[in-house]
């Protein structure tokens, strides 16, 4: 069952900033006054899962050849409007994530290619793994899949890593299908029930 619990957040003004520290680029586009929600999903055999954060891989997941898939922005805006915080965590193979996602309500973290898998896992742990759902497709997503409460792998145009596939809870044929699982959580319940 879907249940939203309203919780008051601190007040923020709309800001834009880029912080560069070593090999990490973090871009926050939209912080504004809003109530925080958590999506509560009661999965028979697994219990109640409270989702506050969505972590997205970039290339091969929400982007193809470095360009955001056309439907992604709209879906992210709907998820954000429901109070779920959206993070893009990526090694940014094509170097395009900041420009492609500039007008989206997301936080972006770019990692050095050699440590991307560990960095993604660390972000999940920092946010609270029990409150995270993630979507990815690559080999460097496997540790994030293991850490998150629910993980979804996308088998899109760029394919997916077989090793990460074995770590995922759910497999989808497209990013649109993966987003729809979050927007229609009864699909998650039907897929993951014990």
C-alpha positions as CSV (number, residue, x, y, z in Angstrom):
1,X,0.0,0.0,0.0
2,X,1.2,3.5,-0.8
3,X,1.2,5.9,2.2
4,X,2.7,9.4,2.3
5,X,3.7,10.8,5.6
6,X,4.1,14.6,5.6
7,X,7.2,16.0,7.4
8,X,8.3,19.6,7.4
9,X,11.7,20.5,5.8
10,X,13.9,23.5,6.4
11,X,13.2,26.4,4.1
12,X,15.5,26.8,1.1
13,X,15.7,29.4,-1.6
14,X,16.1,28.4,-5.2
15,X,19.9,28.3,-5.8
16,X,22.3,27.1,-8.4
17,X,25.9,26.2,-7.5
18,X,28.7,23.9,-8.6
19,X,31.1,22.6,-6.1
20,X,34.3,21.0,-7.4
21,X,36.3,19.1,-4.8
22,X,39.0,16.6,-6.1
23,X,37.2,14.5,-8.7
24,X,33.7,15.1,-7.5
25,X,31.3,17.6,-9.2
26,X,28.1,18.2,-7.4
27,X,25.4,20.3,-9.1
28,X,22.2,21.1,-7.3
29,X,19.6,22.8,-9.4
30,X,16.5,23.2,-7.3
31,X,16.2,23.4,-3.6
32,X,12.9,25.1,-2.6
33,X,10.3,25.1,0.1
34,X,8.5,21.8,0.0
35,X,7.2,19.1,2.3
36,X,9.2,15.9,2.4
37,X,7.4,12.7,1.8
38,X,8.4,9.1,2.0
39,X,6.8,6.5,-0.1
40,X,5.8,3.6,2.1
41,X,5.4,0.2,0.4
42,X,4.2,-2.8,2.3
43,X,5.5,-5.9,0.4
44,X,4.2,-9.2,1.7
45,X,7.1,-11.3,2.9
46,X,9.5,-8.3,3.0
47,X,7.7,-5.9,5.2
48,X,7.3,-2.1,5.0
49,X,9.9,-0.2,2.9
50,X,10.1,3.6,3.3
51,X,11.6,5.3,0.2
52,X,12.9,8.8,0.5
53,X,15.7,8.8,-2.1
54,X,16.0,7.7,-5.7
55,X,19.6,7.1,-7.1
56,X,20.0,7.0,-10.8
57,X,23.0,6.0,-12.9
58,X,23.4,8.2,-16.0
59,X,24.8,6.6,-19.1
60,X,22.9,3.6,-20.3
61,X,20.2,4.2,-17.7
62,X,18.7,7.7,-18.1
63,X,20.9,8.6,-21.0
64,X,22.0,7.0,-24.3
65,X,25.4,7.9,-25.8
66,X,25.6,10.8,-23.3
67,X,22.2,12.4,-24.1
68,X,19.2,12.2,-21.7
69,X,16.4,10.1,-23.0
70,X,13.5,12.4,-23.9
71,X,10.9,11.1,-21.4
72,X,13.3,11.3,-18.4
73,X,13.0,14.9,-17.4
74,X,9.2,14.8,-17.1
75,X,9.3,11.5,-15.1
76,X,11.9,12.9,-12.7
77,X,9.9,16.1,-12.2
78,X,6.8,14.0,-11.2
79,X,8.9,11.9,-8.8
80,X,10.4,15.0,-7.3
81,X,6.9,16.6,-6.9
82,X,6.0,13.6,-4.8
83,X,8.8,14.5,-2.4
84,X,11.3,11.8,-3.3
85,X,14.8,13.3,-3.6
86,X,16.6,12.3,-6.9
87,X,20.3,11.8,-7.2
88,X,22.3,11.1,-10.3
89,X,25.5,9.2,-9.5
90,X,27.8,8.6,-12.4
91,X,31.3,8.2,-13.7
92,X,30.0,10.4,-16.6
93,X,31.7,8.5,-19.5
94,X,30.7,11.1,-22.1
95,X,31.2,14.2,-19.9
96,X,27.7,15.5,-20.6
97,X,25.7,15.0,-17.4
98,X,26.0,18.6,-16.0
99,X,24.8,20.1,-19.3
100,X,22.1,17.5,-20.0
101,X,20.6,17.6,-16.5
102,X,21.0,21.3,-15.7
103,X,17.2,22.1,-15.6
104,X,16.2,19.0,-13.6
105,X,15.4,18.8,-9.9
106,X,18.3,16.5,-9.1
107,X,21.6,16.4,-7.3
108,X,24.5,15.2,-9.5
109,X,27.6,13.5,-8.2
110,X,30.4,12.6,-10.7
111,X,33.1,10.2,-9.6
112,X,36.5,9.1,-10.8
113,X,36.0,6.0,-13.1
114,X,38.3,3.8,-11.0
115,X,36.2,4.1,-7.8
116,X,32.7,4.7,-9.1
117,X,31.2,1.5,-7.7
118,X,32.5,2.2,-4.2
119,X,31.5,5.9,-4.4
120,X,28.0,5.0,-5.4
121,X,27.7,2.6,-2.5
122,X,29.1,5.2,-0.1
123,X,26.4,7.7,-1.2
124,X,23.7,5.1,-0.6
125,X,25.1,4.4,2.9
126,X,25.3,8.1,3.7
127,X,21.7,8.7,2.6
128,X,20.5,5.6,4.6
129,X,20.3,2.5,2.5
130,X,17.0,1.4,4.0
131,X,15.4,4.5,2.4
132,X,16.9,4.2,-1.0
133,X,15.7,2.8,-4.3
134,X,18.1,2.8,-7.3
135,X,18.1,2.3,-11.1
136,X,21.2,1.5,-13.1
137,X,22.6,-0.7,-15.8
138,X,26.4,-0.9,-15.5
139,X,29.0,-3.0,-13.8
140,X,29.8,-0.1,-11.5
141,X,26.2,-0.1,-10.2
142,X,26.5,-3.6,-8.6
143,X,27.5,-2.3,-5.1
144,X,24.7,0.3,-5.2
145,X,22.3,-2.5,-6.1
146,X,23.5,-4.5,-3.1
147,X,23.2,-1.6,-0.7
148,X,19.8,-0.1,-1.7
149,X,16.6,-1.5,-0.2
150,X,15.2,-1.9,-3.8
151,X,17.3,-2.0,-7.0
152,X,16.1,-1.9,-10.6
153,X,18.3,-2.7,-13.6
154,X,17.4,-1.4,-17.0
155,X,18.2,-3.4,-20.1
156,X,18.1,-0.6,-22.5
157,X,19.8,0.3,-25.8
158,X,23.3,0.2,-24.2
159,X,22.6,-3.2,-22.6
160,X,23.3,-4.1,-19.0
161,X,26.1,-5.8,-16.9
162,X,25.4,-9.5,-16.3
163,X,27.1,-9.2,-12.9
164,X,24.8,-6.2,-11.9
165,X,21.8,-8.1,-13.3
166,X,22.4,-10.8,-10.7
167,X,22.4,-8.2,-7.9
168,X,19.2,-6.4,-9.0
169,X,15.8,-6.9,-7.4
170,X,13.8,-6.0,-10.5
171,X,14.7,-6.0,-14.3
172,X,13.0,-3.5,-16.7
173,X,13.3,-3.2,-20.4
174,X,13.4,0.6,-20.3
175,X,13.9,3.6,-18.0
176,X,10.2,4.5,-18.5
177,X,9.1,1.2,-17.2
178,X,11.5,1.6,-14.2
179,X,10.1,5.1,-13.4
180,X,6.6,3.7,-13.7
181,X,7.3,1.2,-11.0
182,X,8.1,4.1,-8.6
183,X,5.0,6.1,-9.7
184,X,2.8,3.0,-9.5
185,X,4.2,1.1,-6.5
186,X,1.6,-1.7,-6.7
187,X,3.8,-3.0,-9.5
188,X,6.7,-3.3,-7.1
189,X,4.5,-5.1,-4.6
190,X,3.3,-7.6,-7.3
191,X,6.9,-8.3,-8.4
192,X,8.6,-8.6,-5.0
193,X,6.0,-10.2,-2.8
194,X,7.0,-13.3,-1.0
